[in-house]
Amino acid sequence: MIAGRLTEFVELRKPVVETDAFGSEKISFPKGRLVHAEVNWKSGHLSQEASELFPDGRVEVIIYSAHPVGEKWHVIYQGTTYTVGAIEFNRRRGIKRLICDKVNE
């Protein structure tokens, strides 16, 4: 692993499903852990749906493979929330590559 490239900090948040007294489920993302990462911006554009503009962005986050992460987790980078869409493992380098899409809140 090349530790010198992991110069940024990102926060990993795991989804937690909570059920209330009536049986309805709510997904929350409690505060997670800060990890070292390399963040690469991949693409971004504006899309229009029902006369509203939605900014879209995609980043690639590289973290050390020992950190637990799964699809649909949230990654917080510089105050912006991204959701993990795919995970690519590289055992030779000891890293995980997360392909993340911006969450429109």
N, C-alpha and C positions, 0 to 999 in steps of 0.2 A: 504494500500500500504506500502511496505517496502522500504522507501526512502534510507536507508543505502546501498542497493545493487546497486543503480544507480550511479556508480562512474566514468563512462566514459562519454565523450562527443562525439556525432555524429551530423552531419549536415544533415537535411532533405531538399531535393530539389524537388519541384513540376514541372512536365513537362508542358511547355507552347508551344502551337502550333502557329507558326507565318506563315502568308501567304504573299508572295511577290506580286509584280505587275503582274506577269504572272500566278498566281494561284497555284504555287507549295508550298507545306507545308514543314516546317522545325520544328523539335522538339528541343527545347533548355531547359536547366535546369539552371535557374538563381540561384544565391546564395540564400540559405535558412537560416533557423534559427538553432542555436546550441541548443541541448537539452541533458539533462542528460539521460544516458542509461546504461543498463547492456548488454554486448556483449559476446556471447558464440560461440566459433568456433565449427561447426558441422562436416564438411567433406571437403576433398580436394583431387584432383587427377589431373593427366595430361592426356589429350586426344589428339589423333593425327588425324588431318583432312588435307588431301591433303599435306602431308609431312611437316605440321607445328604442333608444340606442343602448346596447349592451356591450361594454368593452370586454374583449376576450383576450386571454393571455395564456401562454404555455411556457413553463420553465422545466428545466431538467435539474434535479437536485441529486448530488452524489454524496452519500454518507458512508461511514464505516459499517461493515457488514454485521457487526455485533449488536447494533441497535435494532430492537424489534420494531417492525413497521408492517402495515398491511394495506391492501387496496381499500379505498374509501376513507382512509385516515385523512386528517387535515394537517397541512404544513403551513406554518405562519412564518413569512419572510418579510422583513421590513414593514410590518403592519398590514400586509396583504395576505389573505387566506387563499390557499390552493388546496385542491383535493387530489389525492394520489389515484391515478388511473391505471398505471402499470408499474411493475417492479422488474428490473433486470438485474440478475445476480452475476457478479464477476468474481468467482472464487480465487482465481489466480492473483488478482490485485487486492482482494479482501474488501470489496466495496459493493454497495447497492446503488443502482441508478434508478431514481424515481421520476417518472414522467407525470407532471402535475398540471392541472388546468385550474384557471382562476375561478373562484366562487363569486358569483354575482349576488351580493347581499342587499 
